[in-house]
Amino acid sequence: MKYDGDKIYKELNEKIDRKLQLTDIDKLNLIFLPLMGSKKSSDEVAIDAVELAKKIEDEDEKTYIIGALIGISDKFLTEEYKNKLKGAIRMTKIAEMLIQEGKAEGKAEGKVELIIKQLKKRFNKIPEFYVKRMYELNIDKLEKIGENIFDIKKIEDLDKYFNDN
């Protein structure tokens, strides 16, 4: 059975414009819209679906649908349309969440790299095991290592940070 994506898009657009509550089926239709039959390419429909989802007033519902659209669309979008999709999700809650997550990951990675440099300067060489484990630590443990870097007398002293829960 082939779904008429153009017809479903039009119905969903009218419903959202009229600020009517979306049913679970409506939400699923919106999420899977890029996979339905359409006169447009799947790439174009994915962007249209995100733009349509952005008009949903309920922030949690909007975030859920856009997140699902991104997850599904990532499998088939061309690079050009992935960039357009990034543009389409700007100024949404999900974009804000992704930015914050990226910042946190970058901050943690920067701390790991600094700690590794400090440890290499102190011990000349660090076994690869310790380097790998450093990248697995959460930000709190990394900060503890950073605070106690001058108390670390031998490389094995790091074990307490890896084993400490």
C-alpha positions in Angstrom: 0.0 0.0 0.0 1.5 3.3 -1.1 0.7 6.3 1.0 -0.1 9.7 -0.7 2.4 11.9 1.1 1.3 15.0 -0.7 -2.3 14.5 0.5 -1.2 13.6 4.0 1.1 16.7 4.1 -1.8 18.9 3.1 -4.1 17.4 5.8 -1.5 17.8 8.5 -0.7 21.3 7.4 -4.3 22.3 7.7 -4.7 20.7 11.0 -1.6 22.4 12.4 -2.5 25.8 11.0 -5.9 25.4 12.6 -4.1 24.6 15.9 -6.0 21.3 16.2 -4.6 18.5 18.3 -2.6 15.9 16.4 -3.5 12.3 16.9 -0.9 9.6 17.4 -1.5 8.6 13.8 -1.0 12.2 12.6 2.3 12.3 14.5 3.4 9.1 12.9 2.4 10.3 9.5 4.4 13.5 9.9 7.4 11.5 11.1 7.2 9.1 8.2 6.2 11.6 5.6 9.6 11.6 3.8 9.2 7.9 3.2 5.8 8.2 1.6 5.0 8.7 -2.1 5.2 12.3 -3.3 5.8 14.5 -6.3 8.8 15.9 -4.5 12.0 14.1 -3.6 12.4 12.5 -0.1 15.0 15.1 0.6 12.5 17.9 -0.1 9.7 16.3 1.8 12.0 15.8 4.9 12.7 19.6 4.9 9.0 20.3 4.4 8.1 17.9 7.3 10.5 19.6 9.7 9.2 23.1 8.7 5.7 21.8 9.3 6.7 20.3 12.7 8.2 23.6 13.7 4.7 25.1 13.5 3.5 22.8 16.3 2.9 24.8 19.4 3.5 22.1 22.0 7.3 22.3 22.5 7.7 18.7 23.7 5.6 17.3 20.8 7.5 19.5 18.4 10.9 18.4 19.8 9.9 14.7 19.7 8.7 14.9 16.0 11.7 16.9 14.8 14.0 14.5 16.6 12.3 11.5 15.0 12.4 13.2 11.5 16.1 13.8 11.9 16.7 10.2 12.9 14.8 8.8 10.0 16.0 11.3 7.4 19.7 10.8 8.3 19.5 7.4 6.6 18.7 8.8 3.1 19.3 12.5 2.9 22.1 13.8 0.6 24.8 16.0 2.1 23.2 19.0 0.5 19.9 18.3 2.2 21.5 17.4 5.5 22.8 21.0 5.5 19.4 22.3 4.6 17.9 20.2 7.4 20.4 21.8 9.9 19.2 25.2 8.7 15.6 24.1 9.2 16.1 23.0 12.8 17.8 26.2 13.8 16.0 28.1 16.6 14.3 25.0 17.8 14.6 23.3 21.2 16.2 20.3 19.6 18.9 22.5 18.0 19.5 24.1 21.3 19.9 20.7 23.0 22.3 19.5 20.3 24.4 22.7 20.7 24.6 22.3 24.5 25.5 18.6 24.1 28.2 19.5 21.7 29.6 22.2 23.9 29.7 19.8 26.9 31.5 17.1 24.8 34.0 19.6 23.6 34.6 20.9 27.1 35.2 17.4 28.4 37.5 16.5 25.5 39.5 19.7 26.0 40.0 18.8 29.7 41.1 15.3 28.8 43.6 16.6 26.3 45.0 19.1 28.8 45.3 16.5 31.6 47.0 14.1 29.2 49.5 16.8 28.2 50.2 17.5 31.9 50.6 13.8 32.7 53.0 13.3 29.7 55.1 16.2 30.9 55.2 14.7 34.3 55.7 11.0 33.4 57.1 11.3 29.9 54.9 8.5 28.6 51.4 7.3 29.5 50.3 3.8 28.7 47.5 3.7 26.0 45.2 2.1 28.6 45.2 5.2 30.7 44.7 7.5 27.7 41.6 5.5 26.6 40.2 5.4 30.1 40.6 9.2 30.4 38.2 9.7 27.4 35.6 7.5 29.2 35.5 9.6 32.4 32.7 12.0 33.1 33.4 15.7 33.6 33.3 15.5 37.4 36.1 12.9 37.5 38.2 14.8 35.0 37.9 17.9 37.2 39.0 15.9 40.2 42.1 14.7 38.3 42.8 18.3 37.3 42.5 19.5 40.8 44.7 16.7 42.1 47.2 16.6 39.3 50.1 17.6 41.5 49.3 14.9 44.0 49.7 12.2 41.4 53.1 10.6 42.1 52.9 7.7 39.8 50.7 6.9 36.8 49.0 4.1 38.6 47.5 6.7 41.0 45.0 7.4 38.3 43.4 4.0 39.0 41.4 5.4 41.9 39.6 7.8 39.5 38.7 4.9 37.1 37.5 2.6 39.9 36.0 5.2 42.1 32.2 5.3 41.7 
